[in-house]
Amino acid sequence: MNHTLTPGKTEIQAETQSESRTAHRSSILETAKRGAARAKSAYVVRFSRWARVQHVAVIVLFTLLLLTGMPQKWPYVAASQWLIDALGGIFAVRWLHRACGVLFALLVGAHLATVIAGLLTRRTRPTLLFTRRDFADAIGSLRYYLGREPSPPKYGRYDYRQKFEYWGLIFGSLIMVVSGLILYFPLLTARLLPAELIPAAKVMHSNEALLAMLIILVWHLYGAHLNPEVFPFDASIFSGKISKDRLRHEHALEYEELFGTESEGKTESEKEKEEEKEGDRGVTPRT
Amino acid sequence: MKSTWRSILALPALLLLAGGAGAQTPESTESSGLTEPPEAVAYCLMCHSDESMVLELEDGEEMSLFVDAETYMASSHGGDLFCTDCHEGYDDEHPVGATFPSRREYEIASYETCKKCHFDTYNRTLESVHYEYLAAGVDIVPVCTDCHGTHDIADPHQKQAMMSRSCAECHPDVFEVYSQSVHGRALAEDIADVPACADCHTAHSIEDPTTAGFHLASPELCIRCHGDEERMAPYGIPTEVASTYLADFHGVTASLADPSEVKERHLVVTCVECHGYHDIASPALMPPGAMKARVQEVCQSCHEGAASDFPAAWLSHFRPSLRHAPLVFLVELFYKIFIPFVVLGLILQVMLHLYRIAMSR
């Protein structure tokens, strides 16, 4: 459930370090172990460093904004007042909220700038755009959930759920930034636009925040943590890596695009052998 | 042994409570049912019913020692408290002659006699701004007897009488302004729902109203009545005035801010900035545009250069509707539908996913 841009290049790496370390040992056992380890640890770099940094920055800022914003949404709840006191009073909380808001706005700006620059220079592929296929996938996935299909649809680099969350974050952020700026600069707003926008922006800011929080709690927490397929923790957005095995399961089309379709319909052990071959062959990076 | 001691210690406290309760019950005068002073009082009155009886104090002022039996009997304490209950030490053969340098010093020295029964109330006065001055040696501030009287103590729960004889005595300017306000005029018409001085300032623990703390807490005073639907119903005043203020940015500030943190730049708008305090007027009775002009002025005190349409940012205590603030209303409506739609949809997806995993096993 991670929404980040396609890095310029997707590198395919094997654990070269462990390979060179173990190359000096000659026991048969070690060789066997090496093969198994390599098969398991074969991974694809899925997220660029910049994408990973953005994700961590969103976690930090989103959390701080919720901690300083939600008590202001429900100021008369005892827990809110406790939190406000703990954070140094309402003035400190508001200052912190605005500081984080400004940083968040800068992050959104930097994100959009890198996306647009990447698209213009053709270093980034627009893999997060919704296509007709995503609607078919959503229906296919629903049919699979209901037992009408034996397997879920094959997804590309991002499945429709990840795209939904990405675009939710983008539009949600834009709403939060714009309404936040209106609330931050009420005088300027009233000079340029009808003053009724200010209370409207407050309602919008507060409700959009609630929606964002609920989506993270329900959707992202499930997708990245509680989902039995990744439980307890999907680390790929932090490490940037995804195992080839997972890639084949969760993003079959991307996998096929990278490695071809030969491994389809094979058993676990066959797949492992397959992977070993690939590792030996050394897959060239996609451009 | 221990419990015996405890009961011995508790005895005076119980007596005090009983005495206090008895003295504070308004019915006590009627229950005594007397019109003639009791014997012990009558004894004192043998001398003190003489209207010409005076005492020359050290500063040369003459203090009347006359006590009107009828006034005393009609007072709250009439027939229940005897002279020596308050005037301790004035037994059969009490000294004659000036014992105090001035009348005021005598009053201040003797008012503490009230605490023998009214201990709680006396304690509250110690927190008051009046006592603060008294302790600092300013003797014009009121003590018990200045507001309640002495031999003529009356039921203090009659707002109008109490106010005009206590607060108005020293604060005539404020009283004058208050009398012209929507509350003051209603009180003059015997509408007891409106606040008199003590309803906001309290009767005994009167706080300094010029502090940031009093200012920040002041909405509570207004909301105590204006947030009470039952009390507001006869006057057709919506209680939303309270909830809309509290929900506003400034209402949150006033409710949560620590007074010590409030500096000049943090001037917090409460009810009184727009509506006034002693001079509160009904916005419904103000000339058209007057309230809006006032609100703009208040906005400008912090938001420098706020234009005439800036007050539209404040919805004037209206709940958003298609008539008042349609934009706000529509945004609110949108999220009321959109949030449950999205969140329930996602929960459904998660549950379907889990269902499928469970079925596949």
Boltz contact constraints between the chains, C-beta under 6 A:
constraints:
  - contact:
      token1: [A, 75]
      token2: [B, 252]
      max_distance: 6.0
  - contact:
      token1: [A, 75]
      token2: [B, 256]
      max_distance: 6.0
  - contact:
      token1: [A, 89]
      token2: [B, 258]
      max_distance: 6.0
  - contact:
      token1: [A, 89]
      token2: [B, 261]
      max_distance: 6.0
  - contact:
      token1: [A, 90]
      token2: [B, 256]
      max_distance: 6.0
  - contact:
      token1: [A, 90]
      token2: [B, 257]
      max_distance: 6.0
  - contact:
      token1: [A, 91]
      token2: [B, 261]
      max_distance: 6.0
  - contact:
      token1: [A, 145]
      token2: [B, 352]
      max_distance: 6.0
  - contact:
      token1: [A, 145]
      token2: [B, 356]
      max_distance: 6.0
  - contact:
      token1: [A, 186]
      token2: [B, 313]
      max_distance: 6.0
  - contact:
      token1: [A, 187]
      token2: [B, 303]
      max_distance: 6.0
  - contact:
      token1: [A, 190]
      token2: [B, 310]
      max_distance: 6.0
  - contact:
      token1: [A, 195]
      token2: [B, 309]
      max_distance: 6.0
  - contact:
      token1: [A, 195]
      token2: [B, 310]
      max_distance: 6.0
  - contact:
      token1: [A, 195]
      token2: [B, 312]
      max_distance: 6.0
  - contact:
      token1: [A, 195]
      token2: [B, 313]
      max_distance: 6.0
  - contact:
      token1: [A, 196]
      token2: [B, 312]
      max_distance: 6.0
  - contact:
      token1: [A, 196]
      token2: [B, 325]
      max_distance: 6.0
  - contact:
      token1: [A, 196]
      token2: [B, 327]
      max_distance: 6.0
  - contact:
      token1: [A, 198]
      token2: [B, 313]
      max_distance: 6.0
  - contact:
      token1: [A, 199]
      token2: [B, 315]
      max_distance: 6.0
  - contact:
      token1: [A, 199]
      token2: [B, 328]
      max_distance: 6.0
  - contact:
      token1: [A, 200]
      token2: [B, 327]
      max_distance: 6.0
  - contact:
      token1: [A, 200]
      token2: [B, 328]
      max_distance: 6.0
  - contact:
      token1: [A, 200]
      token2: [B, 331]
      max_distance: 6.0
  - contact:
      token1: [A, 203]
      token2: [B, 328]
      max_distance: 6.0
  - contact:
      token1: [A, 203]
      token2: [B, 331]
      max_distance: 6.0
  - contact:
      token1: [A, 203]
      token2: [B, 332]
      max_distance: 6.0
  - contact:
      token1: [A, 204]
      token2: [B, 331]
      max_distance: 6.0
  - contact:
      token1: [A, 207]
      token2: [B, 335]
      max_distance: 6.0
  - contact:
      token1: [A, 211]
      token2: [B, 339]
      max_distance: 6.0
  - contact:
      token1: [A, 214]
      token2: [B, 343]
      max_distance: 6.0
  - contact:
      token1: [A, 218]
      token2: [B, 346]
      max_distance: 6.0
  - contact:
      token1: [A, 218]
      token2: [B, 347]
      max_distance: 6.0
  - contact:
      token1: [A, 219]
      token2: [B, 346]
      max_distance: 6.0
  - contact:
      token1: [A, 222]
      token2: [B, 350]
      max_distance: 6.0
  - contact:
      token1: [A, 228]
      token2: [B, 357]
      max_distance: 6.0
